[in-house]
Amino acid sequence: MSVILVTVGLVFGAYLYQPLWFDSGPYTHVSSHEALADCEKAKMGNPDAICANGELYEKEGSVSKTEKSDSTDATMKSHWSE
């Protein structure tokens, strides 16, 4: 019984210390596709996106390449981001 209480206490303490460890993940569902090739086409230009089983997921807080090109702020633009 004490082993169970210690384990539960450690898990609860870890949750209080770092709740992000228990988060479901930094990716959000964007769209569903019939084939992996369709998903890869939709992913084009976004290196932070992933395809899994025909589902496209995007990292929270990421900016796709099309959104970057609409930006008018060129002060921090580097030649690597093109």
C-alpha positions in Angstrom: 0.0 0.0 0.0 2.8 2.4 0.8 4.4 1.8 -2.6 1.1 2.8 -4.3 0.9 6.0 -2.1 4.5 6.9 -2.8 4.0 6.4 -6.6 0.8 8.5 -6.6 2.6 11.2 -4.5 5.5 11.3 -6.9 3.3 11.6 -10.0 1.2 14.3 -8.3 4.3 16.1 -7.2 5.7 16.0 -10.7 2.5 17.3 -12.1 2.6 20.3 -9.7 6.3 20.9 -10.5 6.0 20.7 -14.3 2.4 20.4 -15.7 3.7 20.6 -19.2 5.0 17.0 -18.9 1.4 15.8 -18.7 0.2 17.9 -21.6 -1.2 16.0 -24.6 1.4 17.5 -26.9 2.4 20.6 -28.8 0.7 19.6 -32.0 -2.8 20.4 -33.1 -4.9 18.6 -35.8 -5.2 20.7 -39.0 -6.8 18.4 -41.6 -7.5 14.9 -42.7 -6.4 13.4 -46.0 -7.1 10.1 -47.9 -3.5 9.4 -48.8 -0.1 10.2 -47.3 0.9 11.9 -50.6 -2.0 14.3 -50.2 -1.0 15.0 -46.7 2.6 15.7 -47.8 1.4 18.1 -50.4 -0.7 20.0 -47.8 2.4 20.1 -45.5 4.6 21.7 -48.2 6.3 24.9 -46.9 5.8 24.1 -43.2 8.7 22.3 -41.6 7.0 22.2 -38.2 4.1 20.1 -39.6 3.9 16.3 -39.5 1.7 13.7 -41.3 0.5 10.6 -39.4 -2.0 8.2 -40.9 -3.2 10.8 -43.4 -3.8 13.3 -40.6 -1.9 16.6 -40.8 -0.7 18.1 -37.4 0.9 21.4 -36.9 3.1 22.6 -34.1 1.4 25.1 -31.9 2.7 28.6 -32.4 4.4 27.8 -35.7 4.1 30.0 -38.7 3.7 28.5 -42.2 5.8 29.8 -45.1 2.7 31.4 -46.7 2.1 33.3 -43.5 5.7 34.4 -43.4 5.6 35.8 -46.9 2.6 38.0 -46.0 4.6 39.7 -43.3 5.8 43.3 -43.9 8.5 43.2 -41.2 11.8 42.7 -43.1 14.1 43.8 -40.3 14.7 40.3 -38.9 14.5 38.5 -42.3 17.5 36.4 -43.1 18.5 34.7 -46.4 18.0 31.3 -44.7 14.2 31.8 -44.2 13.5 32.0 -47.9 
